Amino acid sequence: MRLAEQEALPTVVANTVVWVAVVVAITLVISLGLAQFLNLEFPGRRVVRWALIVPWAASLIMTSKLFVWIYDYYFGVLNHALVSLGVLRQPIDWLGDDATVMGAMIAVGVFVSLPFTTYVVLAGLASIPDEVYEAARVDGASAWQRFWRITVPLMKPAILVALLFRTLDAFRIFDSVFIISNGNNPNIETVSILNANELLTRLNLGLGSAISVLIFLMVVAIAALFIKGFGAAAPGGLGED
């Protein structure tokens, strides 16, 4: 009951939905392009594939702190580069302005999410027989038609797996959001940050536990939706002979 009475709850839930939806959507779009590129034969492909793992293998705290330095108003590489190129007239306080901090957080979320999602999509792409594409070329299908009518439908199970894990991970993520937002900006607070603040900072164990239950229920609901999607994507549907 006390959780429903919290004035900040609608804003926190909205921030969480925006964070998860935008991070997952951008990650998936970029991963589809990266997977297509990494599936091609070119010199140094193995090195590029190995390099893609680095953001995933590195500590999330270390990566987030690196981005904090990149976004720094005075010494950050981003402001220096944009001002030098004439894109900006003066530096921007990326992490101090409510208008830009959410975008800065999303960029970090996408960066750390790309390796896993790309490799899952790449695995699905590699499983498609070349004969299918060859038959489509013979029939006169364009590259765009082959992508939408062959690649996407046959990769639907892999895409759903990537979406499920990335959505759940983005929903529960705490480290990068806390470090980028400094953990004390109510305008961009997500449920994971609110939960940590109530439990650890304010020592409000009752409300913090209620938020934990809310997070659990939302994660279960998301997982159930994706599992239903797996059934629709599987040949013949799940549970059918």
C-alpha positions in Angstrom: 0.0 0.0 0.0 2.8 2.4 0.9 4.5 1.6 -2.4 1.4 2.7 -4.4 1.3 6.0 -2.4 4.9 7.0 -3.4 4.7 10.1 -5.5 7.9 9.2 -7.3 6.7 5.8 -8.4 5.0 6.8 -11.8 8.2 8.7 -12.8 10.4 5.8 -11.7 8.4 3.3 -13.7 8.3 5.6 -16.7 12.0 6.1 -16.6 12.5 2.3 -16.3 10.2 1.6 -19.3 12.0 4.2 -21.4 15.5 3.0 -20.4 14.6 -0.7 -21.2 12.7 -0.1 -24.4 15.2 2.3 -26.0 18.3 0.3 -24.9 16.9 -3.0 -26.2 15.5 -1.5 -29.4 18.8 0.3 -30.4 20.9 -2.7 -29.3 18.8 -5.0 -31.5 19.0 -2.8 -34.6 22.7 -2.3 -34.3 23.3 -6.0 -33.6 21.4 -7.0 -36.7 23.7 -4.8 -38.8 26.8 -6.0 -37.0 25.8 -9.6 -37.3 25.3 -9.2 -41.0 28.8 -7.6 -41.3 30.5 -10.2 -39.1 29.0 -13.0 -41.2 30.8 -11.8 -44.3 34.2 -13.1 -45.3 36.9 -10.3 -44.9 40.5 -10.1 -43.7 40.8 -9.8 -40.0 37.2 -11.0 -39.3 38.4 -13.1 -36.4 40.1 -10.2 -34.7 37.0 -8.0 -35.1 34.9 -10.8 -33.5 37.3 -11.1 -30.6 37.4 -7.3 -30.2 33.6 -7.2 -29.9 33.7 -9.4 -26.8 35.7 -6.8 -24.9 32.8 -4.6 -23.7 31.0 -7.7 -22.5 34.0 -9.2 -20.8 35.1 -6.0 -19.0 33.7 -5.0 -15.6 30.5 -3.1 -15.9 31.7 -0.7 -13.2 35.0 -0.1 -15.0 33.2 0.5 -18.3 30.7 2.9 -16.7 33.5 4.8 -15.0 35.3 5.1 -18.4 32.2 6.6 -19.9 32.0 9.1 -17.0 35.5 10.3 -17.9 34.5 10.4 -21.6 31.4 12.6 -20.7 33.4 14.9 -18.4 32.5 18.5 -19.0 36.1 19.8 -18.7 38.4 17.0 -19.8 36.1 14.5 -21.5 37.1 13.2 -24.9 33.5 13.6 -26.3 33.2 17.3 -25.7 36.8 17.9 -26.9 36.1 16.0 -30.2 32.7 17.6 -30.8 34.0 21.1 -30.2 37.1 20.5 -32.3 34.9 19.3 -35.2 32.6 22.3 -34.9 29.6 20.2 -34.0 29.3 22.0 -30.6 30.1 25.7 -29.9 30.8 24.9 -26.2 31.0 21.8 -24.0 27.9 20.1 -22.8 27.4 18.9 -19.2 26.2 15.5 -20.4 25.8 14.0 -16.9 24.7 17.2 -15.1 21.8 18.2 -17.4 18.5 16.2 -17.1 18.0 16.7 -20.9 21.2 14.7 -21.8 21.9 12.3 -18.9 19.3 9.8 -19.9 20.8 9.7 -23.4 24.2 9.3 -21.9 23.0 6.3 -19.8 21.3 4.7 -22.8 24.6 5.0 -24.8 26.4 3.0 -22.0 23.6 0.5 -21.9 23.8 -0.1 -25.6 27.5 -0.3 -25.6 27.7 -3.1 -23.0 24.7 -4.9 -24.5 26.0 -5.2 -28.1 28.4 -8.1 -27.8 25.9 -10.6 -26.3 23.1 -9.6 -28.6 25.3 -9.5 -31.7 26.7 -13.0 -31.1 23.2 -14.5 -30.5 21.9 -12.9 -33.7 25.1 -14.0 -35.5 24.5 -17.6 -34.4 21.0 -17.5 -35.8 22.2 -15.9 -39.0 25.0 -18.6 -39.5 22.4 -21.3 -39.1 20.5 -20.2 -42.3 21.6 -22.4 -45.3 23.2 -20.5 -48.1 21.0 -22.4 -50.5 18.0 -20.5 -49.3 19.6 -17.2 -50.3 20.8 -18.6 -53.6 17.3 -19.7 -54.5 16.0 -16.2 -53.6 18.7 -14.6 -55.8 17.7 -16.8 -58.7 14.1 -15.8 -58.2 15.2 -12.1 -58.5 14.7 -11.1 -54.8 16.6 -7.9 -53.9 18.9 -7.7 -50.8 16.1 -5.9 -48.9 13.6 -8.6 -49.8 16.0 -11.4 -48.8 16.5 -9.7 -45.5 12.8 -9.2 -44.6 11.5 -12.4 -46.2 14.3 -14.9 -45.3 16.7 -13.5 -42.7 14.2 -12.0 -40.2 11.7 -14.9 -40.2 14.3 -17.6 -40.0 16.2 -15.7 -37.2 13.0 -15.1 -35.1 13.9 -17.6 -32.4 17.5 -16.2 -32.1 16.1 -12.6 -32.0 13.6 -13.6 -29.3 16.4 -15.1 -27.2 18.5 -12.0 -27.6 15.5 -9.8 -26.7 14.6 -11.8 -23.7 18.0 -11.7 -22.1 18.7 -8.1 -23.0 15.3 -7.0 -21.7 15.7 -8.7 -18.4 19.3 -7.6 -18.0 18.4 -3.9 -18.9 15.5 -4.0 -16.5 17.6 -5.3 -13.5 20.8 -3.4 -14.3 22.1 -1.3 -11.4 25.8 -0.6 -11.8 26.0 1.5 -14.8 22.8 3.5 -14.1 24.0 4.2 -10.6 27.5 5.4 -11.7 26.3 7.5 -14.6 23.5 9.1 -12.7 25.5 9.3 -9.4 22.6 7.5 -7.8 20.9 10.7 -6.6 19.0 12.2 -9.6 15.3 11.6 -9.0 14.4 12.7 -12.6 16.2 9.6 -14.1 15.7 7.2 -11.2 14.9 3.6 -12.3 13.3 0.9 -10.1 16.7 -0.7 -9.4 18.1 2.6 -8.2 15.0 3.4 -6.1 15.2 -0.1 -4.6 18.9 0.4 -3.6 18.2 3.8 -2.2 15.3 2.6 -0.1 17.2 -0.4 1.2 20.7 0.8 1.6 20.6 4.6 1.9 17.3 5.3 3.7 17.2 1.9 5.4 13.5 1.6 4.6 13.4 -2.2 4.6 9.6 -2.5 4.2 9.3 -0.2 1.2 12.5 -1.6 -0.3 11.2 -5.1 0.0 8.0 -4.1 -1.7 9.9 -2.6 -4.6 11.9 -5.9 -4.8 8.6 -7.8 -5.1 7.4 -5.3 -7.8 10.7 -5.9 -9.8 10.2 -9.6 -9.5 6.6 -9.5 -10.8 7.6 -7.3 -13.7 10.5 -9.6 -14.6 8.2 -12.6 -14.5 5.6 -10.8 -16.7 8.3 -9.9 -19.2 9.6 -13.5 -19.3 6.1 -14.9 -19.7 5.5 -12.7 -22.7 8.8 -13.7 -24.4 8.1 -17.4 -23.6 4.8 -17.0 -25.4 6.7 -15.5 -28.3 9.0 -18.5 -28.3 6.0 -20.8 -28.7 4.8 -18.7 -31.7 8.2 -18.7 -33.2 8.9 -22.4 -32.9 7.9 -24.6 -35.9 4.4 -25.9 -35.2 4.3 -24.1 -31.8 5.4 -25.4 -28.4 3.5 -28.3 -27.2 2.3 -29.5 -30.6 3.1 -32.8 -32.1 
